[in-house]
Amino acid sequence: MEPHAARAHDQPPPGAGRGNARRLARRRRRGRVHGDESQLVDRRQASQLPVRHADRLGDQKGQARTHVARRDVHRHHAAVLGLTRRRCGTRLLASVRIDELRQGPAGSERARLARGRSRAFSGRAGRSSIVNALEVAKATLESVEGEAEAVAHVEHSGLARFAGSEVHQPTLIENAMVTLRVVQDNRLGVATTNKIDTAGLAELARCASDAAASAPPDETFPGLAPPASAPAVAGFDDETAALGPDDQARLAATAIDAGGDVPVYGFFTSALSELAVMSTTGLSVHQRMTDATALVVAADGTGSGYAEQTAWRAKSVDPAEVARESAEKAKRTRGAAEIESGVYRAVLEPYAFADLLDYFSHDSFGALGLLEERSYFTNRLGQKVFDEKISITDDALDPHGLPKAFDFEGTPKRAVRLVEQGVARGVVWDRATAARVGDGAESTGHAPPAELRDWGPLPSALSVLPGSAESVDELAELVGDGLYITRLHYLGVLHPREGLITGMTRDGTFRIRDGKIAEPLVNLRFTVAVPDFLRDVFGLTNKAALVNSQNFYGERYPYGVMAPAIASARFPVTGVGSKPGI
């Protein structure tokens, strides 16, 4: 395992979704799109971005790992440039996909789509002509001899981005990725490609086999997962799967229209994605998933507001409502004032609470963090660690979230109690960490994709039990005097073992006075120990919101956090930043 210290600035793992599907990339994602960020207006090409991975946003300051070889550009059509990498090695170097090479801002009239495609097998009937993930996995196994596992991920997605209240960057992606893991006498080799024709899969098999032959034996390898039946879950909607670029542009336009006189920035996106895991043990599992997200930042020179909605049914997402919420908040942030540093009581909206919990989870809610003693739960399982109002599970089977049936090893997912009425109950496991502990430990279905296995099992469907407060206004009454925070930005982990996280508030920070949400504030710098924040809780709202946790760079693997709004007695402010707005 790579030591924890190798991570630059103690940042958590890169995040999942398309933005990390292969993550779940959990982020260490850069803050969500904003009107004053260049990628919204005319995003630079990947080669120009000063980030950890050239194909997705990450650490903006340092390189956590050595650079990998550049990908080869393939395809003959100038409008359909794609990227691929086929590498040999003892570990997967990075997420490999066709990344969209954006072609610059487009007008709202008849905007052209940047496209990425990957095809080999005959397409099925319906909206997408892209191949079936099970077909890809099966063909991959047929191309290799001996013990092996194939993980195939297929995506058909579209994203209509808008800036300054104009649609300017529509994108369509059709892609199929496959990762092959070959086992030779406990020697492991992994390779990934999106060239899934016969020649491409043969080359993939050669790379993975050569990597296994040159790798040292891994005596801790628990073996490939045995055959298993994946649970039946929700998470697929025919209407969402059928949405095309015209539909996505139309839904984006409803957000623009609803923004009124405040310029809006953001996107509407929807996707059909498939994941299949198949191995020579007889394992064969497959799931089709849909997701849709509307995200809007309303901003001008005097204020900014933020809102989003995400769901696996597009009809559950209302872009116009998202834009109205964002615009109304932007108007309320005008004339923002500064405050003194200090520890304040605070109400955090679900957006802010979800991000804080998500960052905390990567070190503290996974088994590898526990075994490496960087988890806050180290030597605390069974003890009261948070306020009794706090109960947290990781439940990928919940139909109110973004359901998943199995992990990237093909192990069926289970709901895992992490915290129950303030008591630390458990963490999530994969096959490697369970085998390391022995004594009856089993995978809970939380193995990440191959390139993130150094991080161990990661939660991907966090859910906080709601409380009894009817609204955020009721939480403000409980706080009395303090802060109201819409969302957080540029989070970073300072001390994993203590759950110490720093960042900025953004797009809607207000003072609470006499139990009422009052005047707007500038963006605030904070450094908070999550256990302290959760140890003295005034209350939570009685409804949880699904907060999107993918950043839509990389492969698309939808995931999010179910979080209510929360009121806490401890939110330390360490400084002030800029005023809201562009």
PyMOL commands that set and color helices and strands:
alter all, ss='L'
color gray80, all
select helices_A, chain A and resi 4-6+8-10+38-42+46-48+133-142+198-214+238-241+245-258+314-316+319-332+350-364+367-371+431-437+450-455+472-479+496-498+530-535
alter helices_A, ss='H'
color red, helices_A
select strands_A, chain A and resi 15-17+20-25+72-74+82-84+114-116+147-163+166-184+187-193+264-279+284-299+304-311+342-348+392-394+416-420+423-424+462-464+482-495+500-513+516-520+524-529+537-540+545-548+560-563+566-576
alter strands_A, ss='S'
color yellow, strands_A
deselect
rebuild
show_as cartoon
